[in-house]
Structures are given as C-alpha cells and as structure tokens.
C-alpha cells in the first residue's frame, strides 16, 4: 500500500468515525462512547494532517502540519508537567478561597500522584526486586488507564456542553445543591436558579410560557426545604408565584428527577418538553440520572468559578466511576488478567 492509498484510507476512516459520532451523540448525548469516538476522530485527523503535510505542498497544508507537530511536541514533551504544575497551583488557589475539605483537595492529591508517576517513570527497574518491579509497573498501567478514562469523561462532558436548547420547553427543573445557614440560597445554588430564570425569560420573549420546578428536600442541617428557599429567591428576582412548582422531598439528584417527573406527568401526562438547570460541571452526570428514571430531558449549565472547576470535575468523574462501578471493575479485572498473563509468560521465558 503506497502513501496516497494509505492517506485515502485514513481519510475515509475519519469520515466514517465522524458519522458514527453524529449517530451516537444524537441517539444518546450521555454516552462515554461519544468521547472515545471524538478522540479517535481527532487522532485520525491528526495523522491525516501529518501525512498530507509530508506529501503535498500548499500554505494551508503546511500551516496545519506545523500546528499539528507543535501540539504533539507540547503534549508529548510537557503535557504531564503542565498538568502537574497546574494541579499544585490550583490547590493553592482553592486553599486560599475555599474551606479545607477532602473534596477541595483533589487537585493536590492528583498532583502528588502525578509527581510519583513521574518519579516511577525514571526508576531503573533492573536494579529492584522482580516482585516490586511488577507491582510498580502494574500501578503505572492502572494510573495511565484512569488518566485516559478521566480524559475521555472530560471530552464527553465538553461534547455534551455544545447542546443548544430550543425555547419550546414547558418545564424548567432546577436542581438543588444545599443551603447555607439552614435557610439561605448559596452562591452556587443561586447561579443555577439564575441560569433557569434567564432561560425562562428568553422563552417569554419567544412567546412560550413555562413552569419553574425547584427541586430539593430538607437536609438535616436545614430549617426549610431547598425548594422553598429557591422559590423565595426566584420571587425576589421577579418571577411570578403562579409559574413556580415545588418538589421538596428529594435527597439526591436521582430523586430530583424521579419526583419532578411525577409532578410533570400529573399535570401534562407524557406530552411535555422539559429542561433542567444545574452547575456546568454537573450537567453531564445529572443527565445520566435523568436517563435512569426515563426522563427525556437535556440540561443547561450555570457558570462556575474557573478555579473551582478542576476539583469539581474530578469529583464528578469519581461519582461516574461509582455510578458505573460494575463496568470499571470489569475493565480493571481485564487489565489485571492481561498483566498477570504477561508476568507469567515473562517469568517462563526468563527461566528458559
């Protein structure tokens, strides 16, 4: 196979993966497979550009070739170190602006893990006992797997974020996130309500009336249900009380959707269009929960402080892992089995 035939084959594969991505995304925007397909698409495009840059002349081709090579060199040579430094910088910023908690220390933990990974990568395995060598290699493999898995989740989440809703919704569900001082809407929760109100007003401008459903029960440290506090906040923002519905029994995101769905169906049956509002980092996982209760709904995200996003995204990924724990256990078991076979074969070959 000559170079031109190979390039043509890769270009055809690129278009095939592109159409598969379109079909998969349209069928279910919450699939992690969407991230896998997008990454394969980008890889094929990258290879195509590199090959075309070596085979053809032209300003555009050369420019794309230069950009692709530059990106490759930066990612391959400095990518891990950039992430490492970024994690420690973010940890310092979060420590200054947020309370000390495990949830707010995740970028610090990731930074430490990456540092150890870099150290392990520079160890001369020939000078350490075989058992320890295999353990370290196994840990490296698992770390690489979870790094790639997180990256795929991140890409899937970004892909979901391109969703642009139509202003034809009958209901806007706002997901709760806890109150401060027992009865006050937090800044985070306020941003979710504000995002819903903005969508509500844009619908009004397009001659479409809708109901706001504030969803959130009463926690152990709260004096009133979240839904009621959210309602008071919205009324202060100028929303008419007649356009507000309360779901004040839920204790989790899954229940937010389960109980809100009951309210919607008690009013409109199965003939309705809805959307939900939450924090931007939470939209993807929330949409998975909505799917679990057979609620056909997409989400819009409220902006979150940039410094807060890394910890939040890591928390979301951990939650995704636990949500799909059977799948992740199976994958880790498969990796472990393959590695064990590698160790056994390597020991046998060494003794021979």
Secondary structure, 3 states (H helix, E strand, C coil): CCHHHHHHHHHHHHHHHHHHHHHHHHHCCCCCHHHHHHHHHHHHHHHHHHHHHHHCCCHHHHHHHHHHHHHHHHHHHHHHHHHHHHHHHHHHHHHHHCCCCHHHHHHHHHHHHHHHHHHHHCCCHHHCCHHHHHHHHHHHHHHHHHHHHHHHHHHHHHHHCCCCCCCCCCEEEEECCCEECCCEECHHHHHHHHHHHHHHHHHHHCCCCCEEEEECCCCCCCCCCHHHHHHHHHHHCCCCHHHEEEECCCCCHHHHHHHHHHHHHHHHCCCCCEEEEEEHHHHHHHHHHHHHCCCCCEEEEECCCHHHHHHHHHHHHHHHHHHCHHHHHHHHHHHHHHHHHHHHHHHHHHHC
